[in-house]
Amino acid sequence: MKRLSGGFKLAHPEVEWRKIAGFRDVVVHDYFGVDLELVWDVVRNKVPQLYAWVERVLQQG
């Protein structure tokens, strides 16, 4: 996420960029304080939506 340009992020406000980056930071840096149920919920419910969005953006060029 941090390598994406600000312009790209502004062009796609439908993506919760700050929440994604914040979630990554918690998972990476808060080893023993991570809520595994929350991580699993994100994996099951949010990642597939984000993946589908990325595929659409890539197809559009």
N, C-alpha and C positions, 0 to 999 in steps of 0.2 A: 504494500500500500504506500509506503513512504517513497517509493520510486516513481509513482504516478505523478504526473504534472498537476499543478493546482488547477490549470485550465480544464483538464480532463475531469477532475473531481467536480468542478463547478458545472460542467456540462451534464453531469449525471447526479443531480441532487437526490434522486430516488434511492441512492445507495447510502447507507448510514456509515460513512467513512470513519468518523471518529469512534463510533462504537466498535467497528471492526478492529481498528488499531488498538483501542483500549483493551478489547478482549484478548488480543494477541499478547499484549504486554502483561496482563494478569496471568495468562497461562504460562508464559515463558519465565516470568520473574517471581511469581508467588507460589513456588513449588508445592508447599505443604498446605497452603491456604486455598487451594483451588477447589471449587465446588464441582465435583465430578458429575453430579446430576445436571448441573447447568451446562457443562461442556458437552455432555451427551445430548442434551436438548438442542443445543446449537448445531451439533453435527447432524442430528436427525431432521431438524426443521428449518434451519437457516442456510446451511451450506448448500443443499440441493438447489434452493432458490437462487443463491448467489452464482452457483455454477451455471445454471440455465441462463442467467442474465449475461454472464461473461461469454457464453457461447453465442448469444444473440449479437452482442457488441462485436465480437470477432467476425461473424458472418457479414455484418453490415460494413465492415472495413473501417 
